[in-house]
Amino acid sequence: MNLEKSTRLIVASLAFASLSSARAESTRPTHPTAIGIEALGRASSASLFFDRMLDENFSAGFGFGGGSISMVPVYANYYFSKEQGSLYGTAGVSLVLDLDGARGQKSAAADWVVNESVIPVLGIGYENRSDQGYLFRATGYVAYADKTFNPWGGVSLGYAF
């Protein structure tokens, strides 16, 4: 193989690699809406979620679930990079729908006791939103409930379009 052919092959390979990485960076803008299921997430048990990108770094969403303690988590996420796989921070509240029925019960996620109707939740995690729209999240959470900080981890699977 001569030098000219080798150079063309290298340039073509670099161009293809640069196109591939550009696609990887644009998955949130091209798939801004996400739906899915979260295990041990913001609702302390299994929940369904819906969120939407507001720009390339911020999203907002809500969910429903919680098993024996029905909750509606409302949250915002901030993504630290523009790549398809990114660390992100999340902040929000989980609203307890039937406080009278849930009062004194322990959550499934971190064994905290429900005594308030609004539970602040913070978290940090990793999200991968593929070019095909498949979504995976692994997140560490902390909730302020029963006058203590309660940590736990959750996993989400979903689809973005």
N, C-alpha and C positions, 0 to 999 in steps of 0.2 A: 504494500500500500504506500503510495507516495505522500509527501508532506501536505500537498494541497488537499487531497482526499481526506486525510486525517484531520486537517484543520476544519474542513466543512463538517465532518462528522462530529467533532467536538462542539462547534458552534451550534449545530442543529440540536445536539443533546442538551446544551445549556439553555437554548431557547425553549425546548420542551420542558425542562425542569423548571424554568422560570414561569411558564404558563401553568404548570401543575401547582406550584406554590401560590400563584396568584389566585387560583381557584380555591385552594385551601383557606386563604385569608378571607374570602368573601362568603363563607357559608351562612353567617348570621344575617347579612343583608339579603341574600338570595333565598333564604328559608327563615323568614322573620317570625312566623307563628309556630308555636310548639304545643303539643298535647301529649299527655302520657300518664304513667302511673308511678307513684313514688312509694317505696317501702321504708318505713321508719323515718318519714320526713317531717315536714313542718306541722302536719296534723298528728304527730306522734305515733301514727300507725300507717296503714295503707291509705293512700289518697289519690285522687285524680287531679291533674293540674292543667292549666291553660296559661300560657304567657306569650307576650308579643314584644319584639324588639322596638324600642322607641328611637334608637339610633344605633350606630355600630358598637357602642359600649354599654348601653342601658336597656334593660327590659323590665316589664312590670307584669304581674300575674296574680292569679288566685287559684284556689283549689277547693276540694270538698272531700272529707273523709274522716278518719279517726277511729273507726271500729266502734267500741262501746261509748266513746266520748266523741260526739259529732263536732267537728271543727271546720271553719272556713279560714284557711291561711290566705293572707293578702301580703304581697311581697314585691320587692324590687331587687334586681341583680345588677352588679357592675362587673364587666369583663375586663381583665387586666391586659389582654392582648387581642389583636385582630385576627389571629389564626383560628382555624377550625377547632383546635384543642386549646383551651384556655383555662387558667385559674380564674375564679370569680368570687366575689363577696356578695352576700345576700343579707337583707334586713327586712323585717316585717313584723306582723302580728298574726297570731292564730286566735280567731274568735270562737269561743265556746258557745254553741247554739243553745244548749239546754243546761244552764249552769246549775239549776236546782237538782236535776237528775244526775249531773256529773260531779257535783261537789263532793270532795273527799275521795274520789276514785284516783287510782294511780294510772299514769300514762303508760302506754306500752313501750315507748322509746327509752325513756331515761328514769323511769320509776318515780317521777315527781307527782305530787298530789295536786289535783285541780281544785283551786279555791277562788279563782278569778275568771271573769268572762273574757278578758283581753290578756294574752300572753305574748310578751315581746320575744322574738326569735332572731338571732344573728347566726351567720354561718360563713364558712369558707370551703370552697370545693373546686373540683375540676369538671369541666364540661367538654364533650366532643360532639360536635354537630357535623355529621359527614356530608359529603357532596350529594349523597342519595337521600339525605334528610333524616337518617337515623340519629337518635339523640341518646347520649349516656351521660349521667351525672353521678358523682360520688361526693358527698358533702358531709362535713363535720358541723354540727349545730350546737348552739347553747341557748337555752330558754331561761328566762327569769320567771320562775314560778314558785309559789309557796315560800317567798322571801329568800330563795337561794338560786344560784346559777347551776343549771343542770345540763351537762354535755351528753351528746350521743351522735351516732353517724347514720346516714341514710343513703339510699341508692335510687336513682330514677332511670326509667327507660321510656322512650317516647319517639315521636315522629315530628319533624319540622317541615313546614311547607310555606 
